[in-house]
């Protein structure tokens, strides 16, 4: 656990949590896009999402899952409180956006 504690001393900052909170959903979206819709370009995926609200749900919800996994570790396992604050702030913001897009 010495490595995690040393890493926590360096990464336990709100700004780092904000950065991870923004980057992980982007990486999650790219991963999901390549995994599920690898034959479609980004513009085709956008048109697919815009065509029906049912098409939007998984493409909007899946990218937030890496933030939830990271939240579990940083909050409950490692106790990086400042990092978790930044991560949660971004996740709440993204959740509101996703909820609005799903409802539209």
C-alpha positions as CSV (number, residue, x, y, z in Angstrom):
1,X,0.0,0.0,0.0
2,X,3.0,2.3,0.1
3,X,2.8,3.0,-3.6
4,X,-0.9,4.0,-3.4
5,X,-0.2,6.2,-0.4
6,X,2.6,8.0,-2.2
7,X,0.5,8.3,-5.3
8,X,-2.3,9.7,-3.2
9,X,-0.1,12.4,-1.8
10,X,0.6,13.6,-5.3
11,X,-2.8,13.1,-6.9
12,X,-5.1,14.1,-4.0
13,X,-6.0,17.5,-5.5
14,X,-9.4,18.8,-6.8
15,X,-7.9,19.9,-10.1
16,X,-6.5,16.4,-10.8
17,X,-10.0,15.0,-9.9
18,X,-11.6,17.5,-12.4
19,X,-9.1,16.5,-15.1
20,X,-9.8,12.7,-14.6
21,X,-13.5,13.4,-14.4
22,X,-13.4,15.0,-17.8
23,X,-10.9,12.7,-19.5
24,X,-12.4,9.4,-18.4
25,X,-15.8,9.9,-20.0
26,X,-14.2,10.9,-23.2
27,X,-12.0,7.8,-23.2
28,X,-15.1,5.8,-22.2
29,X,-17.1,7.2,-25.2
30,X,-14.3,6.4,-27.6
31,X,-13.9,2.9,-26.2
32,X,-17.6,2.3,-26.4
33,X,-17.9,3.8,-29.9
34,X,-15.0,1.5,-31.2
35,X,-16.4,-1.5,-29.4
36,X,-20.1,-1.2,-30.3
37,X,-20.1,1.0,-33.4
38,X,-16.6,0.5,-34.9
39,X,-17.9,0.6,-38.5
40,X,-19.5,4.1,-38.1
41,X,-17.7,7.4,-38.3
42,X,-18.2,9.9,-35.5
43,X,-20.7,11.8,-37.7
44,X,-22.6,8.6,-38.3
45,X,-22.7,7.9,-34.6
46,X,-24.0,11.4,-34.0
47,X,-26.8,10.9,-36.5
48,X,-27.6,7.6,-35.0
49,X,-27.9,9.2,-31.5
50,X,-30.0,12.0,-32.9
51,X,-32.4,9.7,-34.7
52,X,-34.0,8.3,-31.5
53,X,-33.8,8.8,-27.8
54,X,-33.5,5.0,-27.4
55,X,-30.2,5.2,-29.4
56,X,-28.8,7.8,-27.0
57,X,-29.1,6.1,-23.7
58,X,-26.3,3.6,-23.9
59,X,-24.0,6.0,-25.8
60,X,-24.5,8.7,-23.1
61,X,-24.6,6.5,-20.0
62,X,-21.7,4.1,-20.7
63,X,-19.0,6.8,-20.7
64,X,-19.8,7.9,-17.1
65,X,-19.2,4.4,-15.8
66,X,-15.3,4.8,-15.5
67,X,-16.0,7.8,-13.2
68,X,-18.1,5.6,-11.0
69,X,-15.4,3.0,-10.8
70,X,-12.8,5.5,-10.0
71,X,-15.0,7.1,-7.4
72,X,-15.3,3.8,-5.6
73,X,-11.6,3.4,-5.3
74,X,-10.7,7.0,-4.5
75,X,-13.5,7.5,-2.0
76,X,-13.9,4.2,-0.2
77,X,-10.6,2.4,-0.7
78,X,-7.9,5.0,-0.9
79,X,-9.6,8.0,0.8
80,X,-8.4,10.7,-1.6
81,X,-11.0,13.3,-0.5
82,X,-9.9,16.3,-2.6
83,X,-9.5,14.2,-5.7
84,X,-13.0,12.7,-5.1
85,X,-14.5,16.1,-4.7
86,X,-13.3,17.2,-8.2
87,X,-14.4,13.9,-9.7
88,X,-17.9,14.1,-8.2
89,X,-18.3,17.7,-9.3
90,X,-17.6,16.8,-12.9
91,X,-19.7,13.6,-12.7
92,X,-22.7,15.5,-11.4
93,X,-22.4,18.1,-14.1
94,X,-22.2,15.3,-16.8
95,X,-25.1,13.4,-15.2
96,X,-27.3,16.5,-15.5
97,X,-26.3,16.9,-19.1
98,X,-26.9,13.2,-19.9
99,X,-30.3,13.3,-18.1
100,X,-31.4,16.4,-20.2
101,X,-30.2,14.8,-23.4
102,X,-32.1,11.6,-22.7
103,X,-35.3,13.4,-21.8
104,X,-35.2,15.5,-25.0
